[in-house]
Amino acid sequence: MDHRPKSAPSSGSMPPKSTISWRQATKMFFAGDRLSNATDELDVHLDDISVEDADIRSKEGYHIVMAVLTRTKRPVKVCPVPPISGGGGAGEGMEAPSGTLLTEDDAPVAPFENASTCGKDCGICLPQYFPVTRSVPDKEATDTTAELQYSIAANYEYLNSVLTLYADKIVQRWKKLSQSKRADLLLDIADLYPDHPAQAHKFNANLKPAKDWYIRRMARDISGSQAGVSQDHMEFITRYMMEMMRPIVQAHSRTAFVESWLLPYLDVETLSQSPLFLLSLLHSRTAYAPYLWASFDKMNIVGAEHVQVLGLHYNPNCISFHPDSYGALCRWDGQLCHRGIIMGYSQGIYVLTAQSRMMGFLRAFVDGILGDIQQRRQCTDGTAGPDDLIAVGGSAEQAPRPQPQPQPRWGQLVQGRFFPPGQIAATSWSSHANQHLIAPPRADPVEIHSKIRALHQGALDKLLELQTDRGCVQLAVKELCSCYYFDFLDKEQEWDRIVDEVILLPIRRERWWRQTLKECENLIESYNMLEKEDSQDNRLRYDMSMLLLEDCCSEQLNIAIQDVQYSLPYQPGFEDCYDWSQV
C-alpha cells in the first residue's frame, strides 16, 4: 500500500535539485505552506521502504549478528565502503581514508593464494586478509604498526611500574567511590558504551531495521509535537527526516564508542557495578604480556570488522605476535600463520588497535583514580617508568625514584582471584564469559581433560541416580507431566515423550561425554609425544587430535541444541510462551 501524500513525488519521478536546506523545508511545513510547494524543492528521493526491501534489511541484520556470534567474516575479497554523513571519512570510522580504493575487478592477490600449502580458499589465511576496501603501501603499514607497538609497550610498562608503587592506593580509592561516581569516571576517560550488553545495543543502533524504527520514532516525536500539523504533513516530514538522519545515525553508531566495538565485553554499567571487575581487568592485562592476549582479542573484533570501525586495509605483509618481534611487520609464512604466531595485516591491525585501546584505557583509569598523586608524576619516558616531580617552593625538582613497596591489599585480591571474601568462585562467574577478567585462554590438554572428565562423571552420576533411586524417576516424571503439553497427548504418546526425556536423553549425554573424554585422552597422548620430540609427524598428530576433539564438541553442541528445541515446549516456565489452542 502506498502511504505517500497525494502531492508527494512518486517513485518514478525525481524532484529537482534543491536550493534550500532541510531546516528551511521544515519551517515551510510548520508555517502551513502547501505541501506541494515544499516537495518541489526537496533534494532527496523519498520512497517508502517496500516490504521486500524491509525483508532484505532484516535478513542482512540477522546475518551480521550470526556472523559475529560464530566469528565468521564476509566470504568476499572486496566489500563496499559504508556511507557516512556528509561524505567525510567515507566509512573509515574515526580515521581519514588512506591508501587506494579497491573494487572487485582489481582485488589484490594475497601471498597465500598461490602457495602450495594453502590455496585461495584457505580457511585460516583468507579471513586474516579479506575482506578489504583499500590497499595501503608498506611504508604506511610499517608506520602504523610501529606507532601501535610503541603505545602498547609504553603503557604496559607504565601500568606495571605504577602498580608496584600504588596498587593498594588504587584499590582503596576505587572501592570508596559509589557506583554512580565510578560510572562518571569511566565515561570521562573512555569511549565505552554506557549500558550492558554493549554489543547488543550497538548492533541495535547500527542494523537497518532497528535504526529505521529509531529514526521514525524520533522524527514522529519531533514533527508530532508541532501544533496544527496535518497528518499528511507529519507523515511527509517524518519520512524526510528519516532520509536525512539515517546516514547520521549509521555513521554515529560506527564511530561512537570505538572501545566497545573493539572490546565488546567492556561497558560502563558492568565495570562500575562492582569495583572488583575493573581491578581484575587491570591485573589480567598487566600480569600477562599483550602477545598472550592476541588470540583472545582476535575472537572479539569480528563485529568491529563488519561495521568497518577502522576501515579494512590490505597489505601483503603480516603482523608478528611472537614475543621477540611483537607488532613488527613481516612476510607471510604459512606455518607461522596457521599456528597464530603471525596474522594477516587486515586482521592484525585490528588486534593491535584493540590492545592499544585497552592499554590506553587502563592507563587513563590509573591516572584518573590516583588524581593528586599523578599530578606530581610526569611520565617522561613511556618505557622507563614515571619520574617523581615534587613541588618545592613553587617549582618542580627532580626527586629520587621511589622503590617498590609491598602491596598487601592488591596481593590479597590477586591471591583470591578478585572474588569477595567468603564467595565461592564457581558461583560468581563463568570462566568462559569472563575470560577477559581472568587470564588469556590457552590450549592446555590436561586442563581440558579435567573439565571433560568432571562433566562425564556428572552424566554418570545422573544415570546411576535414575537406576537406583525410584523417587528421582517419579519426581522427574511428575514434573514433566505437569505441563500443558501432555494434556493434548494420548497415553502412548505421553509415555514416548517421558521415555525420551527422562531415560534416553541422559543416556545420550553420557555416551557423548564418554566419546569426548576419549578424544581428550588421545589429545594428551599426542601432546606428550610433541613435548618429547618436536617433529613434523608429531605436530600433525597433535593437530589431528585437536581437530577430532573440536569436531566431537561441535557435534555434541548440535545435538544439545536439537534436544533443547525438542523438549522446550514441555519445560516448566516455558509453557506460557506457546499457544496451546492451536495444538
C-alpha positions as CSV (number, residue, x, y, z in Angstrom):
1,M,0.0,0.0,0.0
2,D,1.3,3.4,-0.9
3,H,1.2,5.8,2.1
4,R,2.7,8.8,0.4
5,P,0.7,12.0,0.4
6,K,-1.0,12.7,-2.9
7,S,1.2,15.6,-3.7
8,A,4.5,13.8,-2.7
9,P,6.8,12.7,-5.5
10,S,6.2,9.2,-6.8
11,S,8.8,6.5,-7.2
12,G,9.0,7.3,-10.9
13,S,9.9,11.0,-10.7
14,M,12.9,12.6,-9.0
15,P,12.4,16.1,-7.5
16,P,14.6,18.9,-8.9
17,K,17.8,19.9,-7.2
18,S,17.2,21.9,-4.0
19,T,18.4,25.3,-3.2
20,I,17.1,25.3,0.4
21,S,18.2,23.3,3.4
22,W,16.1,20.7,5.2
23,R,15.6,23.2,8.1
24,Q,14.1,25.7,5.7
25,A,11.8,23.0,4.3
26,T,10.8,22.0,7.8
27,K,9.9,25.6,8.6
28,M,7.7,25.7,5.4
29,F,5.8,22.7,6.7
30,F,5.3,24.1,10.2
31,A,4.4,27.5,8.7
32,G,1.4,25.9,6.9
33,D,2.7,26.3,3.4
34,R,1.2,23.9,0.9
35,L,2.9,20.5,0.8
36,S,3.4,20.6,-3.0
37,N,5.4,23.8,-2.8
38,A,7.9,22.2,-0.4
39,T,8.2,18.9,-2.2
40,D,9.3,20.7,-5.4
41,E,12.3,22.0,-3.5
42,L,13.5,18.8,-1.8
43,D,16.8,17.3,-2.9
44,V,16.1,13.8,-1.8
45,H,14.1,11.0,-3.2
46,L,11.5,9.9,-0.5
47,D,10.3,6.5,-1.4
48,D,8.7,4.4,1.2
49,I,10.5,1.2,2.1
50,S,8.8,-1.7,0.4
51,V,8.1,-5.0,2.1
52,E,10.7,-6.8,0.1
53,D,13.4,-4.1,1.0
54,A,12.5,-4.3,4.6
55,D,12.8,-8.1,4.5
56,I,16.2,-7.8,2.8
57,R,17.4,-5.4,5.5
58,S,16.1,-7.7,8.2
59,K,18.0,-10.7,6.8
60,E,21.1,-8.6,6.4
61,G,21.0,-7.6,10.1
62,Y,20.4,-11.3,11.0
63,H,23.4,-12.5,9.0
64,I,25.7,-9.8,10.6
65,V,24.6,-10.9,14.1
66,M,25.1,-14.6,13.3
67,A,28.5,-13.8,11.8
68,V,29.6,-12.1,15.0
69,L,28.3,-14.9,17.2
70,T,30.0,-17.6,15.1
71,R,33.1,-15.3,14.5
72,T,32.9,-15.5,10.7
73,K,33.6,-12.8,8.1
74,R,32.1,-12.0,4.7
75,P,33.2,-14.5,2.1
76,V,34.3,-11.8,-0.3
77,K,37.6,-10.2,-1.1
78,V,36.5,-6.6,-1.6
79,C,33.4,-5.2,0.2
80,P,31.8,-1.8,-0.3
81,V,32.6,1.1,1.9
82,P,29.6,2.0,4.1
83,P,28.2,5.5,3.6
84,I,28.8,8.2,6.1
85,S,27.1,11.5,6.5
86,G,28.5,14.5,4.7
87,G,31.0,12.4,2.8
88,G,33.7,12.8,5.4
89,G,35.6,9.7,6.1
90,A,33.8,7.6,3.6
91,G,33.1,4.8,6.0
92,E,36.6,4.8,7.5
93,G,35.4,5.3,11.0
94,M,37.5,7.6,13.1
95,E,40.4,7.8,10.7
96,A,40.6,9.6,7.4
97,P,40.6,7.4,4.2
98,S,44.1,6.3,3.2
99,G,45.5,4.1,0.5
100,T,43.9,3.1,-2.8
101,L,40.3,2.3,-3.0
102,L,39.7,-1.2,-4.3
103,T,37.0,-2.8,-6.4
104,E,36.1,-6.4,-7.1
105,D,37.7,-6.1,-10.5
106,D,41.1,-5.2,-9.1
107,A,41.0,-7.3,-6.0
108,P,44.6,-8.0,-4.7
109,V,46.1,-11.4,-4.8
110,A,47.3,-12.4,-1.3
111,P,50.6,-14.4,-0.8
112,F,48.8,-17.5,0.5
113,E,46.7,-17.8,-2.7
114,N,49.5,-19.2,-4.8
115,A,51.1,-21.2,-2.0
116,S,51.0,-25.0,-2.3
117,T,50.3,-25.4,1.4
118,C,47.2,-23.1,1.4
119,G,45.5,-22.0,-1.7
120,K,43.0,-19.2,-2.3
121,D,40.2,-20.8,-0.2
122,C,42.4,-21.4,2.9
123,G,40.0,-21.1,5.9
124,I,42.8,-19.8,8.2
125,C,44.6,-17.3,6.0
126,L,41.6,-15.9,4.0
127,P,39.8,-14.2,6.9
128,Q,43.1,-12.7,8.1
129,Y,43.5,-10.8,4.8
130,F,39.9,-10.3,3.5
131,P,37.5,-8.6,3.0
132,V,39.2,-5.2,2.4
133,T,38.2,-1.8,1.0
134,R,41.6,-0.1,0.4
135,S,45.2,-1.0,-0.2
136,V,47.9,0.7,1.8
137,P,51.7,0.8,0.9
138,D,54.3,-0.9,3.0
139,K,55.6,2.4,4.5
140,E,52.2,3.4,5.8
141,A,51.7,-0.1,7.2
142,T,55.1,-0.1,8.9
143,D,54.5,3.4,10.5
144,T,51.0,2.4,11.7
145,T,52.2,-0.9,13.3
146,A,55.2,0.8,14.9
147,E,53.1,3.5,16.4
148,L,50.7,1.0,17.9
149,Q,53.5,-1.2,19.1
150,Y,55.2,1.7,20.9
151,S,51.9,2.7,22.5
152,I,51.2,-0.8,23.8
153,A,54.7,-1.3,25.2
154,A,54.9,2.1,26.8
155,N,51.5,1.8,28.6
156,Y,52.2,-1.8,29.6
157,E,55.5,-0.9,31.3
158,Y,53.9,2.2,32.8
159,L,51.0,0.3,34.3
160,N,53.3,-2.3,35.9
161,S,55.6,0.3,37.3
162,V,52.6,2.2,38.9
163,L,51.1,-1.0,40.3
164,T,54.4,-1.7,42.2
165,L,54.0,1.6,43.9
166,Y,50.4,2.4,44.2
167,A,48.3,-0.8,43.7
168,D,46.9,-0.6,47.3
169,K,46.1,3.1,46.8
170,I,44.2,2.3,43.6
171,V,42.2,-0.4,45.3
172,Q,41.4,1.8,48.3
173,R,40.2,4.8,46.2
174,W,38.3,2.8,43.6
175,K,36.3,0.9,46.3
176,K,35.4,4.1,48.1
177,L,33.6,5.5,45.1
178,S,29.9,4.9,44.7
179,Q,28.6,3.1,41.6
180,S,27.4,6.4,40.1
181,K,30.8,8.1,40.6
182,R,32.6,5.1,39.2
183,A,30.4,5.3,36.1
184,D,31.1,9.1,35.8
185,L,34.8,8.5,35.9
186,L,34.7,5.7,33.2
187,L,32.6,7.9,30.9
188,D,35.1,10.7,31.3
189,I,38.2,8.6,30.5
190,A,37.0,6.1,27.8
191,D,34.8,5.8,24.8
192,L,32.8,2.9,26.3
193,Y,29.1,2.2,25.8
194,P,27.2,3.1,29.0
195,D,24.8,0.1,29.1
196,H,25.1,-3.7,29.2
197,P,25.4,-5.6,27.0
198,A,27.3,-3.1,24.8
199,Q,27.5,-5.2,21.7
200,A,23.7,-5.8,21.6
201,H,22.9,-2.1,22.0
202,K,25.5,-1.1,19.3
203,F,24.1,-3.6,16.8
204,N,20.5,-2.4,17.5
205,A,21.7,1.1,16.6
206,N,23.6,0.0,13.5
207,L,21.3,-2.6,12.0
208,K,18.9,-1.1,9.4
209,P,15.6,-2.4,10.7
210,A,16.3,-1.2,14.3
211,K,17.8,2.0,13.0
212,D,14.9,2.9,10.8
213,W,12.5,2.2,13.7
214,Y,14.5,4.5,16.0
215,I,14.7,7.3,13.4
216,R,11.0,7.1,12.6
217,R,10.1,7.2,16.3
218,M,12.3,10.2,16.8
219,A,11.0,12.0,13.7
220,R,7.4,11.4,14.7
221,D,8.1,12.8,18.2
222,I,9.6,15.9,16.7
223,S,7.0,16.5,14.0
224,G,4.1,15.4,16.1
225,S,5.0,18.0,18.8
226,Q,4.2,20.9,16.5
227,A,0.7,22.2,16.9
228,G,-1.6,22.4,13.8
229,V,0.4,19.9,11.7
230,S,-1.8,17.8,9.5
231,Q,-1.5,14.1,9.2
232,D,-0.1,14.4,5.6
233,H,2.4,17.0,6.7
234,M,3.5,14.9,9.7
235,E,3.9,11.7,7.6
236,F,5.9,13.5,4.9
237,I,8.2,15.3,7.3
238,T,8.7,12.0,9.2
239,R,9.9,10.3,6.0
240,Y,12.0,13.3,5.1
241,M,13.8,13.4,8.5
242,M,14.4,9.7,8.2
243,E,16.2,10.2,4.9
244,M,18.3,13.0,6.5
245,M,19.1,11.2,9.8
246,R,19.7,7.6,8.5
247,P,23.3,8.2,7.4
248,I,24.0,10.3,10.5
249,V,22.8,7.6,12.9
250,Q,24.6,4.9,10.9
251,A,27.8,6.8,11.0
252,H,27.5,7.7,14.7
253,S,26.8,4.0,15.5
254,R,30.1,3.1,13.9
255,T,32.3,6.0,15.1
256,A,31.0,6.3,18.6
257,F,32.0,4.0,21.4
258,V,35.0,2.7,19.5
259,E,36.4,1.0,22.6
260,S,33.2,-1.0,22.9
261,W,33.4,-2.0,19.2
262,L,37.0,-3.3,19.6
263,L,36.5,-4.6,23.1
264,P,32.8,-5.7,23.1
265,Y,32.9,-7.2,26.6
266,L,33.5,-3.8,28.1
267,D,30.8,-1.3,29.1
268,V,30.4,1.3,31.8
269,E,27.4,-0.4,33.5
270,T,29.3,-3.7,34.1
271,L,32.6,-2.2,35.1
272,S,31.0,0.2,37.6
273,Q,28.7,-2.4,39.1
274,S,31.4,-3.9,41.2
275,P,34.8,-2.4,41.9
276,L,36.4,-5.8,41.6
277,F,35.6,-6.1,37.8
278,L,37.9,-3.3,36.7
279,L,40.6,-4.2,39.2
280,S,40.5,-7.8,37.9
281,L,40.8,-6.5,34.3
282,L,43.8,-4.3,35.4
283,H,45.5,-7.3,36.8
284,S,44.8,-9.7,33.9
285,R,46.2,-7.2,31.4
286,T,49.3,-6.4,33.4
287,A,50.2,-9.8,34.7
288,Y,50.1,-11.3,31.2
289,A,52.0,-9.8,28.3
290,P,49.9,-8.3,25.4
291,Y,51.1,-11.0,22.9
292,L,49.4,-13.7,25.1
293,W,46.0,-11.9,24.6
294,A,46.3,-11.8,20.8
295,S,44.2,-14.8,20.1
296,F,41.5,-13.7,22.6
297,D,41.3,-10.2,21.1
298,K,41.2,-11.7,17.6
299,M,38.0,-13.5,18.5
300,N,36.3,-10.3,19.6
301,I,36.9,-7.9,16.8
302,V,34.6,-9.5,14.2
303,G,31.8,-7.0,14.9
304,A,34.2,-4.1,14.5
305,E,35.4,-5.5,11.2
306,H,31.8,-6.0,9.9
307,V,30.9,-2.3,10.5
308,Q,34.4,-1.1,9.4
309,V,35.2,0.9,12.5
310,L,38.7,1.4,11.3
311,G,38.3,0.7,7.7
312,L,39.5,-2.6,6.1
313,H,43.0,-2.1,4.7
314,Y,45.0,-4.6,2.6
315,N,48.7,-5.1,2.7
316,P,50.5,-8.3,1.6
317,N,52.6,-8.5,4.8
318,C,51.7,-9.9,8.2
319,I,52.0,-8.7,11.7
320,S,54.0,-10.7,14.2
321,F,52.7,-11.6,17.6
322,H,55.8,-13.5,18.7
323,P,57.2,-12.1,21.9
324,D,60.6,-11.3,20.3
325,S,59.1,-9.4,17.4
326,Y,55.7,-8.4,18.7
327,G,53.9,-5.8,16.5
328,A,56.5,-5.9,13.7
329,L,55.6,-6.2,10.0
330,C,56.8,-9.4,8.5
331,R,56.4,-11.6,5.4
332,W,53.7,-14.2,5.2
333,D,54.6,-17.7,6.3
334,G,52.0,-20.5,6.0
335,Q,53.2,-22.5,9.0
336,L,53.5,-19.5,11.3
337,C,50.2,-18.1,10.2
338,H,48.4,-21.3,10.8
339,R,49.9,-21.5,14.3
340,G,48.7,-18.0,15.1
341,I,52.2,-16.6,15.6
342,I,51.7,-14.1,12.7
343,M,48.5,-12.6,11.4
344,G,47.4,-11.0,8.1
345,Y,47.6,-7.2,8.1
346,S,43.9,-6.5,7.7
347,Q,43.0,-8.5,10.8
348,G,46.2,-8.0,12.7
349,I,45.9,-4.2,12.7
350,Y,42.5,-4.5,14.4
351,V,44.1,-6.7,17.1
352,L,46.9,-4.2,17.7
353,T,44.4,-1.4,17.8
354,A,42.2,-3.2,20.3
355,Q,45.2,-3.9,22.5
356,S,46.4,-0.3,22.2
357,R,42.9,1.0,23.2
358,M,42.9,-1.4,26.2
359,M,46.2,-0.3,27.5
360,G,45.3,3.4,26.9
361,F,42.0,2.9,28.8
362,L,43.7,1.2,31.8
363,R,46.3,3.9,31.9
364,A,43.7,6.6,31.9
365,F,41.9,4.8,34.7
366,V,45.0,4.6,36.8
367,D,45.8,8.3,36.2
368,G,42.2,9.3,36.9
369,I,41.9,7.3,40.1
370,L,45.2,8.4,41.6
371,G,44.4,12.0,40.9
372,D,46.6,14.3,43.0
373,I,49.4,11.6,43.1
374,Q,49.7,11.5,39.4
375,Q,49.8,15.3,39.2
376,R,53.2,15.1,40.8
377,R,54.3,12.2,38.5
378,Q,55.0,13.0,34.9
379,C,55.9,10.1,32.6
380,T,58.9,11.4,30.6
381,D,59.8,8.1,29.1
382,G,56.9,5.7,28.4
383,T,59.2,2.6,28.8
384,A,61.5,3.7,31.6
385,G,58.7,4.4,34.1
386,P,57.4,7.6,35.7
387,D,59.6,10.1,37.4
388,D,58.6,11.8,40.6
389,L,58.2,15.6,40.5
390,I,57.7,17.2,43.9
391,A,56.7,20.8,44.1
392,V,59.2,22.8,46.2
393,G,58.7,26.5,46.7
394,G,56.6,26.8,43.6
395,S,59.0,24.9,41.3
396,A,59.3,21.3,40.4
397,E,62.5,19.4,41.3
398,Q,63.7,16.0,40.2
399,A,63.3,13.6,43.1
400,P,64.7,10.1,43.5
401,R,62.5,7.4,42.1
402,P,60.8,5.6,45.0
403,Q,61.4,1.9,45.5
404,P,58.6,-0.6,45.0
405,Q,56.6,-1.1,48.2
406,P,54.7,-4.2,49.4
407,Q,51.0,-4.0,48.3
408,P,49.1,-6.3,50.8
409,R,45.6,-5.4,49.6
410,W,46.5,-5.9,46.0
411,G,48.2,-9.2,46.8
412,Q,45.2,-10.4,48.7
413,L,42.9,-9.7,45.8
414,V,45.3,-11.5,43.4
415,Q,45.5,-14.5,45.6
416,G,41.7,-14.7,45.9
417,R,41.3,-14.2,42.2
418,F,39.4,-11.0,42.8
419,F,36.4,-12.7,44.4
420,P,34.8,-11.1,47.5
421,P,35.8,-12.9,50.8
422,G,33.6,-15.8,51.5
423,Q,32.2,-16.0,48.0
424,I,32.6,-19.2,46.0
425,A,34.4,-18.7,42.7
426,A,32.4,-21.3,40.8
427,T,29.1,-19.5,41.6
428,S,30.4,-16.0,40.8
429,W,31.0,-16.0,37.1
430,S,31.8,-18.3,34.2
431,S,35.4,-18.5,33.2
432,H,34.3,-18.5,29.6
433,A,32.0,-15.5,29.8
434,N,34.5,-13.6,31.9
435,Q,37.7,-14.7,30.3
436,H,39.0,-11.2,30.0
437,L,38.9,-10.8,33.8
438,I,40.9,-14.0,34.5
439,A,43.7,-15.0,32.1
440,P,44.4,-15.5,28.4
441,P,42.9,-18.6,27.0
442,R,45.3,-21.4,26.3
443,A,45.0,-24.9,24.9
444,D,46.1,-27.0,28.0
445,P,45.2,-30.6,27.2
446,V,45.4,-31.6,30.9
447,E,43.0,-28.8,31.9
448,I,40.6,-29.7,29.1
449,H,40.7,-33.3,30.1
450,S,40.0,-32.4,33.8
451,K,36.9,-30.4,32.8
452,I,35.6,-33.0,30.4
453,R,36.1,-35.8,33.0
454,A,34.1,-33.8,35.6
455,L,31.2,-33.4,33.1
456,H,31.3,-37.1,32.2
457,Q,31.2,-38.0,35.8
458,G,28.2,-35.8,36.3
459,A,26.4,-37.6,33.4
460,L,27.3,-41.0,35.0
461,D,26.0,-39.9,38.4
462,K,22.7,-38.9,36.7
463,L,22.4,-42.4,35.2
464,L,23.2,-44.1,38.4
465,E,20.6,-42.0,40.2
466,L,17.9,-43.0,37.7
467,Q,18.8,-46.7,38.1
468,T,19.0,-46.8,41.9
469,D,16.6,-44.0,43.2
470,R,13.0,-44.7,42.4
471,G,12.0,-41.3,43.9
472,C,14.2,-39.5,41.4
473,V,12.4,-41.1,38.5
474,Q,9.0,-40.4,40.0
475,L,9.8,-36.8,40.6
476,A,11.2,-36.3,37.1
477,V,8.0,-37.8,35.5
478,K,5.7,-35.8,37.8
479,E,7.4,-32.5,36.9
480,L,7.4,-33.4,33.2
481,C,3.7,-34.4,33.1
482,S,2.6,-31.2,34.9
483,C,3.0,-29.2,31.6
484,Y,0.0,-28.4,29.4
485,Y,1.7,-30.2,26.5
486,F,0.7,-33.6,27.9
487,D,-2.9,-32.6,28.1
488,F,-3.1,-33.0,24.3
489,L,-1.4,-36.4,24.1
490,D,-2.8,-39.9,24.5
491,K,-1.2,-42.4,26.9
492,E,1.0,-44.0,24.3
493,Q,2.4,-40.6,23.0
494,E,2.8,-39.4,26.6
495,W,5.0,-42.4,27.6
496,D,7.1,-41.9,24.4
497,R,7.9,-38.4,25.5
498,I,8.6,-39.5,29.1
499,V,11.0,-42.2,28.0
500,D,12.8,-39.8,25.6
501,E,13.2,-37.0,28.2
502,V,13.8,-39.0,31.4
503,I,15.7,-42.1,30.2
504,L,17.1,-41.7,26.7
505,L,18.3,-38.1,26.9
506,P,20.6,-38.8,29.9
507,I,21.9,-42.0,28.2
508,R,22.8,-40.0,25.0
509,R,24.6,-37.3,27.1
510,E,26.7,-39.9,28.9
511,R,27.6,-41.5,25.6
512,W,28.8,-38.3,24.1
513,W,30.7,-37.1,27.1
514,R,32.4,-40.6,27.1
515,Q,33.4,-40.1,23.5
516,T,34.7,-36.6,24.2
517,L,36.7,-37.9,27.2
518,K,38.3,-40.5,24.9
519,E,39.3,-37.8,22.4
520,C,40.8,-35.8,25.3
521,E,42.9,-38.8,26.3
522,N,44.2,-39.1,22.7
523,L,45.0,-35.3,22.8
524,I,47.1,-35.7,25.9
525,E,49.0,-38.6,24.4
526,S,49.7,-36.6,21.2
527,Y,50.7,-33.6,23.3
528,N,53.2,-35.6,25.4
529,M,54.7,-37.0,22.2
530,L,55.1,-33.5,20.8
531,E,56.7,-32.3,24.0
532,K,59.1,-35.2,23.9
533,E,60.1,-34.7,20.2
534,D,59.1,-31.6,18.2
535,S,58.8,-33.2,14.8
536,Q,56.5,-32.7,11.8
537,D,54.8,-36.0,12.3
538,N,54.1,-35.3,15.9
539,R,52.7,-31.8,15.0
540,L,50.4,-33.4,12.5
541,R,49.3,-36.0,15.0
542,Y,48.6,-33.3,17.6
543,D,46.7,-31.1,15.1
544,M,44.6,-34.2,14.1
545,S,43.8,-34.9,17.7
546,M,42.7,-31.3,18.3
547,L,40.5,-31.3,15.2
548,L,38.8,-34.6,16.3
549,L,38.1,-33.1,19.7
550,E,36.8,-29.9,18.2
551,D,34.5,-32.0,15.8
552,C,33.3,-34.0,18.7
553,C,32.4,-30.9,20.7
554,S,30.7,-29.3,17.7
555,E,28.6,-32.4,17.2
556,Q,27.7,-32.6,20.8
557,L,26.6,-28.9,20.7
558,N,24.4,-29.6,17.7
559,I,22.7,-32.5,19.5
560,A,22.2,-30.4,22.6
561,I,20.6,-27.7,20.5
562,Q,18.2,-30.2,19.0
563,D,17.4,-31.7,22.4
564,V,16.5,-28.2,23.7
565,Q,14.4,-27.4,20.7
566,Y,12.6,-30.7,21.1
567,S,11.9,-30.6,24.8
568,L,11.5,-26.8,25.4
569,P,7.6,-26.8,24.9
570,Y,7.2,-29.0,28.0
571,Q,9.7,-27.5,30.3
572,P,8.5,-25.7,33.4
573,G,8.5,-21.9,32.9
574,F,8.3,-22.1,29.1
575,E,4.9,-23.4,28.5
576,D,3.3,-20.0,28.8
577,C,5.2,-19.0,25.7
578,Y,3.2,-21.3,23.4
579,D,-0.4,-21.0,22.1
580,W,-1.8,-24.4,23.1
581,S,-5.2,-23.7,21.5
582,Q,-3.6,-24.5,18.1
583,V,-2.4,-27.9,19.1
